[in-house]
Structure formats: C-alpha cells, structure tokens
C-alpha cells in the first residue's frame, strides 16, 4: 500500500477506523465560519466538503466553471497535476441550496476567480502548469473555524473525508479515481483499504 503522508490519517488506516465528518458535524463546522466575506467563506467550505477536490483546484474556479442544473450544481475542475478537466455534480440539498443561491447571486462576475479573497499572490509551477500557492491564508482560516467548532481540521481534511466516505459507501476504484482526479490506482488504494477494513469489522460483529 502506498505511503500515506498525513500521520493522523495513516493512524486511521492502520487501525481500520475512519472518523467521517457527516452532514450534522459539518453543519457545526459551517456554523463556526466567520469572515468579512461570509457568503464566499461558507460557499468555499461547502465546496471543499462535498467535492473532495484539492484546495488549490477550488481556488482556481471562476464563475464560468459552474452550471446550475435542475437538481445539481455542475462544476468543472481543472486537475492540478496535469490540467485535465473533471466534472463534479453536487446534489442540491439543504446545505448545497446555500451554494446554489451563492452562484445565482454572483453570476454577473463570470471572469474573475470566485474565491479571490483566499488566494495567494504567489505562484508555482507543477508539471509545467502554473498554479497559485495555497499558503497559510486558507490553512489559517480552516484551522480557526475548526477550533471554534471544537475540531482539528486542515484544508486537505475535506478531501480525505469525502473519499473515505465514498469508499465506505461502496464506491469502486474507478469512482474514487474520478472524484480524486487521479490517473492511476496508487493514490486511491488507501481508500479501498478503508472499505476492506470496514467489511472485516462488520464480519467480526456478525460473529458475536
């Protein structure tokens, strides 16, 4: 199994126990969000939570990357590592209805970055593509909001959380690769391990 860099997440994998931030817990986190641009801040964390995309990819979004469909919000993400596009459809529910209202309200600004206030001015090159750095600015706010909600979170936690949740609900290898924006299986193998451990745990419970 490929090495998992996040120490806390690696511990979850080794023990076969993943703490998923469900919708109720996420609402607690969302209630703790405070910012000068509060509607942008709340929309940003809703996108991180639902899509599982890299923070840098969410910060690259412009309004023309978003389409409002009948029951879904369709978002075109550019994959950070090779520039490929990935379409994620977020279902409309009680939480994402706020996201829907946000994009309806700001649809008149199609060319600018949606979350410009959380972007860094520093740029870096990844595989020949230029990206802004997701610096301490976004990390600071996610950590601060998490502390207000009694949670220890980073901007990347939401990516692990979404992929873990999908794996435990039965998403297969190709589903996880699509959501993650991965082009090989190595980076999604840890999440399949999660699913296997949950299956083993259930089997043990059946013996009791």
Secondary structure, 3 states (H helix, E strand, C coil): CCCCCCHHHHHHHHHCCCCCCCHHHHHHHHHCCCCCCHHHHHHHHHHHHHHCCCHHHHHCCEHHHEEECCCEEEEEEECCCCCCEEEEEEECCCCHHHHHHHHHHCCCCCCCECCHHHCCCCEEEECCEEEECCCHHHHHHHHHHHHHCCCCCCCCHHHHHHHHHHHHCCCCHHHHHHHHCCCCCHHHHHHHHHHHHHHHHHHHHHHC
